[in-house]
């Protein structure tokens, strides 16, 4: 990288920190820190939801998939995410905003104590926090690989550098800082991604190369499903993505919680879903074309970074690197904010009664302390990511397989059709999903699709089935009342309704 590239990257980091400092003045309490006071406009929420849905792993692990298998990356990743978000716009997204209206929640776990009971809430909260340690750790490891390729920065140094910068603005500015930096990062990655796309197209001979590359690549690269990415894998990921992108990944639920009302949350989801459908076609094209520039790479995960270094002029290299940082920082900082909300609002008050009556100022200090602790632990996980099978294994196998058992009681618990699935169904489905993962991962020899799908399918069957077996058994009045209240927006979107306790 040249001095110009470092200047561009430095200006990007200064912008992120500047937004954090500006957002600091918008924070008067934990409601602002965790939920933006319920005032986030739909377009900002939608862009933030999109940016928080994927990280620099796209430029590393997924670039390796694109290099090796081709177009299937769009089919098994982008399309299922779009379908999941569009369906969630109708079924789930508005209910998150209404939970804040009705119950004044700041964390996606808060309502579970009312929907089920406190032990169930704690089980889901603790297991979700532990899972996110690995998920976020994988993302730090991904950005470190990119720094290593671009600038020769040692992996561990890259991990702690990216973590420190992200923590600096997220810990002081909360969700407002996350959302506005997401917007700024969206602009940066839009410019960088389009520039990369145009330059690759021109290098390959012009606009005709957009379709022409498939004649030059191996025949399998144009197939929608190839290798381990089968129809079963796609169907499994549609289910997993439905759970993850509609709130099973807690930071994405926060974008909806921060919306003024259900209608605004729905519009945010529709915008995010459209971006997932359209933008990857531009973003992934250079990755699909990479084998035409580099044949027989020993490490395909470095293909996109190598193309950036070899094809782009100085200045744009720094911008593309900034866009890679943008994706990781958007996801990891929003994850950290969401996890901190769960720790501060759901876990600590149960551990000790002193956390139930904190002043706003003290609660903010506790929240920031929890965020720092969580991020430091994820950085340690990143350093030892190879122990767990590498970056792609952490992202696809561990997270994909385990997010379902945690998310099913939380997401399906919002829908009236499953109102008879109680705390017993939630706990049994969670435990069975975890046990299934252990069996298919360490005892049996199964395909990737089966490994990812089995835990979530088992959990879903048990959660839904146990509720169905109750037949006409009366539902708790508080659960009935809660679910009925989520079918429409409160009259005053900014005033939480009384009658429920988070």
C-alpha positions as CSV (number, residue, x, y, z in Angstrom):
1,X,0.0,0.0,0.0
2,X,1.1,3.5,-0.8
3,X,1.0,6.6,1.4
4,X,-2.2,7.7,-0.4
5,X,-3.8,4.4,0.5
6,X,-2.9,4.8,4.2
7,X,-4.2,8.4,4.1
8,X,-7.6,7.2,2.7
9,X,-7.8,4.5,5.3
10,X,-6.8,6.9,8.1
11,X,-9.5,9.4,7.0
12,X,-12.0,6.6,7.1
13,X,-11.1,5.7,10.7
14,X,-11.2,9.4,11.7
15,X,-14.7,9.6,10.2
16,X,-15.8,6.6,12.2
17,X,-14.5,8.0,15.5
18,X,-16.0,11.5,14.6
19,X,-19.4,9.9,14.2
20,X,-19.0,8.2,17.6
21,X,-18.1,11.4,19.3
22,X,-21.1,13.2,17.7
23,X,-23.4,10.3,18.7
24,X,-22.1,10.5,22.3
25,X,-24.1,13.7,22.7
26,X,-27.3,11.9,21.7
27,X,-27.0,9.4,24.5
28,X,-28.8,10.3,27.7
29,X,-29.6,6.8,29.0
30,X,-29.7,3.1,28.1
31,X,-32.8,3.6,26.0
32,X,-30.7,5.7,23.6
33,X,-27.6,3.6,23.9
34,X,-29.4,0.3,23.1
35,X,-32.5,1.3,21.1
36,X,-31.8,4.8,19.7
37,X,-34.8,6.0,21.8
38,X,-37.1,4.3,19.3
39,X,-36.5,7.2,16.8
40,X,-34.4,5.6,14.1
41,X,-35.9,6.4,10.6
42,X,-36.7,3.4,8.4
43,X,-34.1,4.1,5.7
44,X,-31.3,4.3,8.3
45,X,-32.6,1.2,10.0
46,X,-32.8,-0.7,6.7
47,X,-29.3,0.3,5.6
48,X,-27.9,-0.5,9.1
49,X,-29.7,-3.8,9.1
50,X,-28.1,-4.6,5.7
51,X,-24.6,-3.5,6.7
52,X,-24.8,-5.4,10.0
53,X,-25.7,-8.6,8.2
54,X,-22.3,-9.5,6.8
55,X,-18.7,-8.7,7.5
56,X,-15.2,-8.9,5.9
57,X,-15.7,-12.6,5.9
58,X,-17.5,-12.0,2.5
59,X,-14.1,-10.8,1.1
60,X,-12.2,-13.7,2.7
61,X,-14.2,-16.9,3.3
62,X,-16.9,-16.2,0.7
63,X,-14.3,-15.0,-1.8
64,X,-12.8,-18.5,-1.5
65,X,-16.2,-20.1,-2.2
66,X,-16.7,-17.9,-5.3
67,X,-13.2,-18.7,-6.6
68,X,-13.7,-22.5,-6.1
69,X,-17.4,-23.0,-7.0
70,X,-18.6,-19.8,-8.7
71,X,-22.2,-18.5,-9.0
72,X,-23.6,-20.8,-6.3
73,X,-22.4,-18.3,-3.7
74,X,-25.2,-15.9,-4.8
75,X,-27.8,-18.8,-4.9
76,X,-27.1,-20.2,-1.4
77,X,-26.2,-17.0,0.4
78,X,-27.8,-13.9,-1.1
79,X,-31.1,-15.3,-2.3
80,X,-32.0,-17.1,0.9
81,X,-31.2,-14.0,2.9
82,X,-33.5,-11.9,0.7
83,X,-36.3,-14.4,1.0
84,X,-35.9,-14.6,4.8
85,X,-35.9,-10.8,5.2
86,X,-38.9,-10.3,2.9
87,X,-40.9,-12.9,4.8
88,X,-39.8,-11.4,8.1
89,X,-41.0,-8.0,6.9
90,X,-44.5,-9.4,7.0
91,X,-44.3,-11.7,10.0
92,X,-41.6,-10.5,12.5
93,X,-40.0,-7.1,12.0
94,X,-43.1,-5.0,13.0
95,X,-43.5,-7.1,16.2
96,X,-40.1,-6.0,17.5
97,X,-41.0,-2.3,17.3
98,X,-44.3,-3.0,18.9
99,X,-42.6,-4.9,21.8
100,X,-40.7,-1.7,22.5
101,X,-43.9,0.3,22.3
102,X,-45.8,-2.1,24.7
103,X,-43.0,-3.2,27.1
104,X,-40.3,-0.6,26.8
105,X,-37.7,-3.2,25.9
106,X,-34.1,-2.4,25.1
107,X,-32.9,-6.0,24.5
108,X,-34.5,-8.7,22.3
109,X,-34.3,-11.1,25.3
110,X,-36.4,-9.0,27.7
111,X,-39.8,-10.1,26.5
112,X,-39.0,-13.8,27.1
113,X,-39.5,-13.5,30.8
114,X,-43.1,-12.6,30.1
115,X,-43.6,-15.0,27.1
116,X,-42.1,-18.0,29.0
117,X,-40.4,-17.4,32.4
118,X,-37.1,-16.1,33.8
119,X,-35.2,-19.4,33.7
120,X,-36.0,-19.8,30.0
121,X,-34.9,-16.2,29.4
122,X,-31.6,-16.8,31.2
123,X,-30.9,-20.0,29.3
124,X,-31.4,-18.3,26.0
125,X,-29.5,-15.3,27.0
126,X,-26.4,-17.1,28.3
127,X,-26.2,-19.5,25.4
128,X,-26.6,-16.7,22.9
129,X,-23.8,-14.7,24.4
130,X,-21.5,-17.7,24.3
131,X,-22.3,-18.4,20.7
132,X,-21.7,-14.8,19.7
133,X,-18.3,-14.9,21.3
134,X,-17.3,-17.3,18.5
135,X,-19.2,-15.6,15.7
136,X,-17.7,-12.2,16.4
137,X,-14.3,-13.7,16.9
138,X,-14.4,-15.2,13.4
139,X,-15.1,-11.8,12.0
140,X,-12.1,-10.2,13.7
141,X,-10.0,-13.1,12.3
142,X,-11.3,-12.4,8.8
143,X,-10.3,-8.7,8.8
144,X,-6.9,-9.6,10.1
145,X,-6.3,-11.9,7.1
146,X,-7.1,-8.9,4.8
147,X,-4.8,-6.6,6.7
148,X,-2.1,-9.2,6.4
149,X,-2.5,-9.5,2.6
150,X,-2.7,-5.8,2.0
151,X,0.0,-4.4,4.4
152,X,1.8,-7.4,5.9
153,X,0.4,-6.7,9.3
154,X,0.7,-9.7,11.6
155,X,-2.6,-11.5,12.1
156,X,-2.7,-10.9,15.9
157,X,-1.9,-7.2,15.4
158,X,-4.6,-6.9,12.8
159,X,-7.1,-8.5,15.1
160,X,-6.4,-6.2,18.1
161,X,-6.1,-3.1,15.8
162,X,-9.5,-3.5,14.2
163,X,-11.1,-4.4,17.6
164,X,-9.7,-1.3,19.3
165,X,-10.9,1.1,16.6
166,X,-14.4,-0.4,16.6
167,X,-14.6,-0.4,20.3
168,X,-13.6,3.3,20.5
169,X,-16.7,4.6,18.7
170,X,-19.3,2.0,19.6
171,X,-18.6,2.2,23.4
172,X,-19.2,5.9,23.5
173,X,-22.0,6.3,20.9
174,X,-24.2,3.3,21.3
175,X,-26.7,2.3,18.7
176,X,-26.8,5.7,17.2
177,X,-23.1,5.6,16.5
178,X,-23.5,2.1,15.0
179,X,-26.3,3.1,12.7
180,X,-24.7,6.3,11.4
181,X,-21.3,4.6,10.9
182,X,-23.2,1.9,9.1
183,X,-24.6,4.5,6.8
184,X,-21.2,6.1,6.2
185,X,-19.7,2.7,5.7
186,X,-22.4,1.8,3.2
187,X,-21.4,4.8,1.1
188,X,-17.8,3.8,1.3
189,X,-18.4,0.2,0.3
190,X,-20.8,1.3,-2.5
191,X,-18.1,3.5,-4.1
192,X,-15.3,0.9,-3.6
193,X,-17.5,-2.0,-4.8
194,X,-18.7,-0.2,-7.9
195,X,-15.1,0.9,-8.7
196,X,-13.8,-2.7,-8.4
197,X,-16.6,-4.0,-10.5
198,X,-16.0,-1.5,-13.3
199,X,-12.3,-2.0,-13.4
200,X,-12.6,-5.8,-13.5
201,X,-15.1,-5.5,-16.3
202,X,-12.8,-3.2,-18.3
203,X,-9.8,-5.5,-17.7
204,X,-11.9,-8.4,-19.1
205,X,-12.8,-6.6,-22.3
206,X,-15.9,-4.5,-21.5
207,X,-19.5,-4.9,-20.6
208,X,-19.8,-8.1,-22.6
209,X,-17.6,-9.8,-20.0
210,X,-20.4,-9.7,-17.4
211,X,-22.0,-12.7,-19.1
212,X,-18.9,-13.7,-21.1
213,X,-16.8,-14.8,-18.2
214,X,-18.9,-17.9,-17.7
215,X,-17.7,-19.3,-21.0
216,X,-14.1,-19.0,-19.9
217,X,-14.6,-20.5,-16.4
218,X,-15.1,-24.2,-15.7
219,X,-18.7,-25.3,-16.5
220,X,-19.5,-26.0,-12.9
221,X,-18.9,-22.3,-12.0
222,X,-22.1,-21.2,-13.7
223,X,-24.2,-23.9,-12.0
224,X,-26.7,-22.6,-9.3
225,X,-25.9,-25.5,-7.0
226,X,-22.6,-27.4,-7.0
227,X,-20.2,-29.2,-4.6
228,X,-21.5,-29.2,-1.0
229,X,-24.0,-26.4,-1.8
230,X,-27.0,-28.6,-2.6
231,X,-30.7,-27.8,-2.6
232,X,-30.9,-29.3,0.9
233,X,-28.2,-26.8,2.0
234,X,-30.1,-23.9,0.5
235,X,-33.4,-24.9,2.1
236,X,-31.6,-25.3,5.4
237,X,-30.1,-21.8,5.1
238,X,-33.5,-20.3,4.2
239,X,-34.7,-21.5,7.5
240,X,-31.6,-20.5,9.4
241,X,-31.5,-17.1,7.7
242,X,-35.2,-16.5,8.6
243,X,-34.3,-17.0,12.2
244,X,-31.0,-15.1,12.1
245,X,-31.9,-12.1,10.0
246,X,-35.2,-11.5,11.7
247,X,-33.8,-11.3,15.2
248,X,-32.1,-14.5,16.1
249,X,-28.9,-12.5,15.4
250,X,-29.7,-10.0,18.2
251,X,-28.2,-6.9,16.6
252,X,-30.5,-7.2,13.6
253,X,-33.5,-7.3,16.0
254,X,-32.2,-4.1,17.5
255,X,-32.6,-2.3,14.2
256,X,-36.3,-3.1,14.3
257,X,-36.7,-2.4,18.0
258,X,-35.2,1.1,17.3
259,X,-37.9,1.9,14.7
260,X,-40.7,4.3,15.8
261,X,-43.4,1.7,15.0
262,X,-44.2,-1.5,13.2
263,X,-44.9,0.1,9.8
264,X,-41.5,1.8,9.8
265,X,-39.8,-1.5,10.9
266,X,-41.5,-3.3,7.9
267,X,-40.2,-0.7,5.5
268,X,-36.7,-1.1,6.9
269,X,-36.9,-4.8,6.4
270,X,-38.0,-4.4,2.8
271,X,-35.2,-2.0,2.0
272,X,-32.6,-4.4,3.6
273,X,-34.0,-7.4,1.7
274,X,-33.8,-5.5,-1.7
275,X,-30.2,-4.6,-1.0
276,X,-29.4,-8.2,-0.3
277,X,-30.9,-9.2,-3.6
278,X,-29.2,-6.6,-5.8
279,X,-25.9,-5.5,-4.3
280,X,-24.2,-9.0,-4.2
281,X,-24.4,-9.2,-8.0
282,X,-22.0,-6.3,-8.2
283,X,-20.0,-7.2,-5.1
284,X,-19.4,-10.8,-6.1
285,X,-18.6,-10.3,-9.8
286,X,-14.8,-9.7,-9.2
287,X,-14.8,-12.8,-7.0
288,X,-16.3,-14.9,-9.7
289,X,-13.8,-13.6,-12.2
290,X,-10.8,-14.2,-10.0
291,X,-9.8,-17.6,-11.6
292,X,-9.3,-15.7,-14.9
293,X,-6.6,-13.6,-13.2
294,X,-5.1,-16.2,-10.9
295,X,-5.1,-19.9,-11.6
296,X,-4.6,-22.6,-9.1
297,X,-4.3,-20.4,-6.0
298,X,-3.2,-22.4,-3.0
299,X,-5.4,-20.1,-0.7
300,X,-8.5,-19.0,-2.6
301,X,-9.6,-16.9,0.4
302,X,-6.9,-14.3,-0.6
303,X,-8.2,-13.9,-4.2
304,X,-10.2,-10.7,-3.7
305,X,-7.4,-9.1,-1.7
306,X,-4.9,-10.0,-4.4
307,X,-7.1,-8.5,-7.1
308,X,-7.5,-5.3,-5.2
309,X,-3.7,-4.9,-4.8
310,X,-2.9,-5.8,-8.5
311,X,-5.8,-4.1,-10.4
312,X,-6.7,-0.9,-8.6
313,X,-4.8,2.4,-8.5
314,X,-3.4,3.7,-5.3
315,X,-6.1,5.5,-3.3
316,X,-8.7,3.1,-4.5
317,X,-6.8,0.3,-2.8
318,X,-7.2,2.2,0.5
319,X,-10.8,2.8,-0.2
320,X,-11.5,-0.9,-0.9
321,X,-9.7,-1.9,2.3
322,X,-11.8,0.7,4.1
323,X,-14.9,-0.9,2.7
324,X,-13.8,-4.3,4.0
325,X,-13.2,-2.8,7.4
326,X,-16.6,-1.2,7.1
327,X,-18.4,-4.5,6.8
328,X,-16.7,-6.0,9.7
329,X,-17.0,-3.0,11.9
330,X,-20.7,-2.6,11.1
331,X,-21.4,-6.1,12.1
332,X,-19.1,-6.5,15.1
333,X,-20.0,-3.2,16.8
334,X,-23.7,-3.8,16.4
335,X,-23.2,-7.3,17.8
336,X,-21.3,-5.9,20.7
337,X,-24.1,-3.4,21.4
338,X,-26.8,-6.1,21.2
339,X,-24.9,-8.5,23.5
340,X,-24.2,-5.7,25.9
341,X,-28.0,-5.0,26.0
342,X,-28.7,-8.6,26.9
343,X,-26.0,-8.7,29.6
344,X,-27.1,-5.4,31.1
345,X,-30.8,-5.7,30.8
346,X,-31.4,-9.5,31.2
347,X,-28.4,-11.2,32.8
348,X,-27.0,-8.9,35.4
349,X,-30.3,-8.0,37.1
350,X,-30.9,-11.7,37.7
351,X,-27.4,-12.3,39.0
352,X,-27.7,-9.4,41.5
353,X,-30.5,-7.2,42.6
354,X,-28.2,-4.1,42.7
355,X,-28.4,-3.9,38.9
356,X,-32.2,-3.5,39.0
357,X,-32.3,0.0,40.4
358,X,-29.3,1.7,38.7
359,X,-29.4,5.3,37.8
360,X,-29.2,6.2,34.1
361,X,-25.6,7.4,34.5
362,X,-24.5,4.2,36.4
363,X,-26.4,2.0,34.0
364,X,-24.5,3.5,31.1
365,X,-21.2,2.9,32.8
366,X,-22.1,-0.7,33.4
367,X,-23.2,-1.1,29.7
368,X,-19.9,0.3,28.4
369,X,-17.9,-1.9,30.8
370,X,-19.8,-5.0,29.6
371,X,-19.2,-4.0,26.0
372,X,-15.4,-3.7,26.6
373,X,-15.3,-7.1,28.3
374,X,-17.3,-8.8,25.5
375,X,-15.1,-7.3,22.7
376,X,-11.9,-8.3,24.5
377,X,-13.1,-11.9,24.8
378,X,-14.0,-12.0,21.1
379,X,-10.5,-10.8,20.2
380,X,-9.0,-13.7,22.2
381,X,-11.3,-16.1,20.3
382,X,-10.1,-14.6,17.0
383,X,-6.5,-15.2,17.9
384,X,-7.3,-18.9,18.4
385,X,-9.9,-19.2,15.5
386,X,-7.9,-22.0,13.9
387,X,-8.5,-24.2,16.9
388,X,-12.2,-24.3,15.9
389,X,-11.7,-25.1,12.3
390,X,-10.9,-21.7,10.8
391,X,-13.0,-18.7,9.8
392,X,-15.5,-20.4,7.4
393,X,-16.1,-23.3,9.8
394,X,-16.9,-20.8,12.6
395,X,-19.3,-18.8,10.5
396,X,-21.1,-21.5,8.6
397,X,-21.0,-24.6,10.7
398,X,-20.9,-23.4,14.3
399,X,-23.0,-20.3,14.0
400,X,-25.3,-21.7,11.3
401,X,-26.0,-24.9,13.3
402,X,-26.4,-23.4,16.7
403,X,-28.3,-20.2,16.0
404,X,-31.5,-22.2,15.3
405,X,-32.0,-23.8,18.7
406,X,-31.5,-20.4,20.4
407,X,-33.6,-18.5,17.9
408,X,-36.7,-20.7,17.5
409,X,-38.2,-20.0,20.9
410,X,-37.4,-16.3,20.6
411,X,-38.7,-15.8,17.0
412,X,-41.6,-18.3,16.9
413,X,-42.6,-17.1,20.4
414,X,-43.7,-13.8,18.8
415,X,-46.2,-15.5,16.5
416,X,-49.7,-16.2,17.9
417,X,-49.9,-19.5,15.9
418,X,-47.4,-20.9,18.3
419,X,-48.8,-19.5,21.5
420,X,-49.3,-22.9,23.1
421,X,-45.5,-23.7,22.9
422,X,-44.5,-22.8,26.4
423,X,-41.3,-22.7,28.5
424,X,-41.0,-26.5,28.5
425,X,-41.2,-26.6,24.7
426,X,-38.6,-23.8,24.5
427,X,-36.1,-25.5,26.8
428,X,-36.6,-29.0,25.3
429,X,-36.3,-27.7,21.7
430,X,-33.1,-25.8,22.7
431,X,-31.5,-28.8,24.4
432,X,-32.4,-31.2,21.6
433,X,-30.9,-28.9,19.0
434,X,-27.6,-28.7,20.9
435,X,-27.5,-32.5,21.4
436,X,-28.2,-33.0,17.7
437,X,-25.4,-30.7,16.7
438,X,-22.9,-32.6,18.9
439,X,-24.0,-35.9,17.4
440,X,-23.9,-34.9,13.8
441,X,-20.7,-32.9,14.3
442,X,-18.6,-35.4,16.4
443,X,-20.3,-38.8,16.2
444,X,-21.8,-39.2,12.7
445,X,-20.3,-38.5,9.3
446,X,-22.8,-36.3,7.4
447,X,-22.9,-33.7,4.7
448,X,-22.5,-30.0,5.4
449,X,-26.2,-29.5,4.6
450,X,-27.2,-32.1,7.2
451,X,-24.8,-30.8,9.8
452,X,-26.2,-27.3,9.4
453,X,-29.9,-28.3,9.1
454,X,-30.3,-31.0,11.7
455,X,-30.1,-28.9,14.9
456,X,-32.6,-26.3,13.6
457,X,-35.0,-28.8,12.1
458,X,-35.0,-30.9,15.3
459,X,-35.6,-27.8,17.4
460,X,-38.4,-26.5,15.2
461,X,-40.2,-29.8,15.2
462,X,-40.1,-30.2,18.9
463,X,-41.1,-26.5,19.7
464,X,-44.0,-26.6,17.3
465,X,-45.0,-30.2,18.0
466,X,-45.1,-29.8,21.8
467,X,-47.4,-26.8,21.4
468,X,-49.6,-28.6,18.9
469,X,-50.0,-31.6,21.3
470,X,-51.5,-29.3,23.9
471,X,-54.6,-29.1,21.7
472,X,-57.1,-26.7,23.2
473,X,-55.3,-26.2,26.5
474,X,-55.8,-22.6,27.7
475,X,-52.9,-20.2,27.2
476,X,-51.7,-18.0,30.0
477,X,-53.7,-14.7,30.0
478,X,-50.5,-12.6,30.0
479,X,-49.1,-14.5,27.0
480,X,-52.4,-14.2,25.2
481,X,-52.6,-10.5,25.9
482,X,-49.0,-9.9,24.9
483,X,-49.3,-11.7,21.5
484,X,-52.6,-10.0,20.7
485,X,-51.1,-6.6,21.4
486,X,-48.4,-7.1,18.8
487,X,-50.8,-7.3,15.9
488,X,-51.0,-3.5,15.6
489,X,-49.0,-0.4,16.4
490,X,-49.7,1.5,19.6
491,X,-51.6,4.7,19.1
492,X,-48.7,6.8,20.4
493,X,-45.6,5.3,18.9
494,X,-43.3,7.1,21.3
495,X,-45.1,6.2,24.5
496,X,-44.7,2.6,25.9
497,X,-48.0,1.1,26.9
498,X,-48.6,0.0,30.4
499,X,-49.8,-3.5,31.5
500,X,-46.7,-5.6,30.7
501,X,-43.4,-6.0,32.6
502,X,-40.2,-6.7,30.8
